[in-house]
């Protein structure tokens, strides 16, 4: 897996000179890298597991075609169904620095506030009317209803959200500029992660009873 990292080290010498040293992972040195499950995975410093590549002569067209987005995934109790697609299920994506997801949202349902720490997302509305937006680091919200055929971008690391405001189920297609974008839902991160109750009370002005209710609601063990 090629993780595109960019590190800038600025070294100031005793004479006041500034030296800038730049380093990054190399670009892929091959056309593609189809993971070979015959060999054991390799653990990286980033605690990721990767598989060695197949010999390019062993790759087939099927490695570069994914047919799993023809219908929606399984809906949760909140009315959201997602099918995330990454190199684990679609080998042809490996080392290409991208992944994608199909999300189906029932009428009135939401894709709750969340963010992707390692990727910018572009969302295309396949069908429906979806209230979509994100919040920047100055707490300014950028949101509007986007309709079938429209696209919205969510910058990397910024909290964003979606809600089906139409009269029919909505389907959106999201694309990421990372094969491992990560996803952290805000409600679950706050109330389902075990943060000290006193801190949550002071941060949100909630009573211990209210905190308990929120924790039960967003406990990862009970979420479906």
N, C-alpha and C positions, 0 to 999 in steps of 0.2 A: 504494500500500500504506500503510495506516494503522498505524504503529508506535506503540503506546501507551507513551509515555515520561512519566516523572514526575520532575521535577527540583526539588529544594528548595535554595535558596541562602539561607544564613543570614549576615546582615551585621551585625557588631557595630560600633556607632559609637563615637566617642571618649568619649561620655557614658555608655557602658555600656548603651545601648538596643539591643534586638535587633529587627531587621526580617526578616520571613520573606517571601520572594518565591516564589510557586508558578507553575509553567508546565507545560503538557502539550499533546500533540497534540490537536486538536479531534476530537470524535466525528464519524463519517461524516455528511455533509450530504445523503446520498441513500440510497435504499432498498438499493441494491446497485451493484456496479461490475464488470461483466463485461469482462475485458481485451479490447482490440481489437488483434488481430495485424496489422492493416493498417498500423499506425503503428509507428515504431521505438521501442524501449524507452528509458526514462529512467534514468540512473544517479543514485543518491541518495548522500548523505553517508555512509550506512552501507554503501556499496559493494554495494547491491542494485539489481537491474534490475526496473523496473516498466513496465507498459504502460498507456497511456491507456484510459479506459473507453469501451465502446460507448455509443451513444445508447440510452437505456433502451427506446425503441420497437423496437430491433433485437434485444433479448434474447428468448430462447425458453425454453420449459419445459425443454428438453434441457440448457440451461446450468446447471440446478439439480438435475439427476439424474446420479448416478454409478453405473455398473453393473459396475465392475471388481473387486468383492470377492466375486463368486459362487464363485470357486475360489481355491485357494492360489497363491502365487507360486512362483518357482523356488527349490528348496532348495539351500542351501550345503552344503559338506562337513561342517559342524558340525550339520546337521539343523534349521536354522532357515530359514524363508521369510517374507519380509515384503513387503507392498504399501503403501508410504507414499502418502498422498493429500493433496495440497496444491493451491493454485490453478494450478500448472503443468499438472496433469492434470485438475483439476476447477475450471473457471473460476468457478462459483457461489460458491466459498469466498472469493474475493478480497475483501479489506478487512473480512471478518467476524471476524477474530481467532481462527480455529480451524483445525484440521487433524486427521487421524486416520490410523490404520494398522491393517492386518490382519496378524497374526503367527500362523504355524502352526509348531508345535514337535513334532518326532518324539519317540517314546518315549525317555526318558533324555537328550534333547538340551536345550540351554540357550539362553536369550537372555542373553549375557554381561553382566557389570556395566558399566553405562553411565549417562550422565546427559544431560538436556536443559537447556542453559543458559538457554533463553528461555521455558520452559513447564512448567506442572504437567501431569501425565498422570493420567487415570483409565482403568483397565483393567478390562474386562468379560470374564469367561470364557464364551465361547460353548459350548465343549465341552471336557471333560477335567478333569484335576486338576493344578494348577500351583503349585509352591512359588514364592511371590512375596514380595518384600520390598525394603526400602530401608534405608540407613544414614544417621543424622542427623549433625550437625556435632560431636557428642560421641562419635561412633563407636558409638552404640547401634543395634543392628539391630532392625528391626520386620519380622518375617517369619512366614508361616504358609502352609499349603496352602489355596488357594482353589479352590472347585469350580464346576461349571457354574451359571451364574446369579448368581454372586457378583462383587462389585466391590471393587477396591482403588485407593487414590490414592497417587501418588508425588509428593511436593512438588517444586516447581521447584528445579532445580540439585542435587538429592540423588542419589547413586548408587543405582541399583536393579537388579534382576535377576529372572530367571524360569527355572524348570526343570520340565520335564514329568516328574512323578513317577507318573503313571498308567500304565495298561496299553494305552492307545490314544493316537493322535495328539491333540494339544490345539490349540485355536484360540482366540485372544484378540483382542479389539478394543480398541485404545487411542485415546483422544481427548485432544487438546491444546488449551490455551487460547491458542494462537498459530498463525498460519498459517505460521510459519517457526521451529519450536521448536529446531532444531539437535539433533545427537546426537553424542556422543563416547564411543566404547567404551574402557574403561579399559585393557585389555591392549594394544590397538593404539596408544593415546595414549602409553603408557609405552615399549613395546618396538619400535614401528613408526614412531616419529617422528624418530629420529636424535639422541636425548639422549646426551650424552657417556657412554661406557662406564664410566669411573671412577666417575661419579656413581651410575650404576645398581648397580655392584658394592657401593658403600658403603651405598646405600639399602636393598638387598635381601639383602645378604650372599651374593651369587652370584659364582661364578668367571667369568673372561672367557669360558671355553668355554660355560658355562651361559647367559651373556648372549647369546652368538652364536647358540645354539640358539633362544632366545626371539625374537631379532630375525628370524631366518629364518622362524619360525612366524608372526609377526605383521607381516611386511613387507607394506605395502599393495599392492605390485606382485605378490605371490604369493597374496594372499588371494582367495578366490573367493566 
